[in-house]
Amino acid sequence: MDLKTQELVNKGEMLPLMEEFYTIQGEGAHTGTAAYFIRIGGCDVGCHWCDVKESWNADLHPPTLSNVIVNNAKKYANTVVITGGEPLMWDLNYITSKLQSEGIKTHIETSGAYSFSGTWDWFCLSPKKTKLPLDRSYEEADELKMIIHNKHDFRFAEEQAAKVNSNCQLFLQPEWSKKDTMTPLIVDYVMKDPKWRISLQTHKYLNIP
């Protein structure tokens, strides 16, 4: 990467874009709503069950001008979801200000393990045991989405729920490869403790991106 490109990346005026697409939000509080997804490359959180491991190496995804990404998004949607990878590895102040200046709502899905940046209409925090969120992400979270891969994850979910703000919506989501085993346990858990809600990866059931 040449020096000029690196400077633009550092300022968030370019980002390592993996993919962008218009689809239906499949998970969490906004399930079933249309959104334009921007997937940014780069992640070192290392979830073994990650279904986009090809996003981990940012060097595989060419830096793209944030203005170009914004222009693409505004052709399709009034809501953008920035995800990864781990999007907070990058400075997101520039792209979110540009999106909002176009009247586009900005949502993020993040582990919260990197410094907070960006201006958000919705902040979905999905903590991982391998690299815990920073304090600011707990404060900002509108939604806590906990992935349940085994029974021990319920304890981790409660530990994380104790750290978010009082208005944060709480979701338990079965890890896809364990959904048949874990979904019944999540149903029982939510019925016993209704502060939680169930999130399902409905986009996978619908066979859409």
Disulfide bonds with the S-S distance in Angstrom:
none
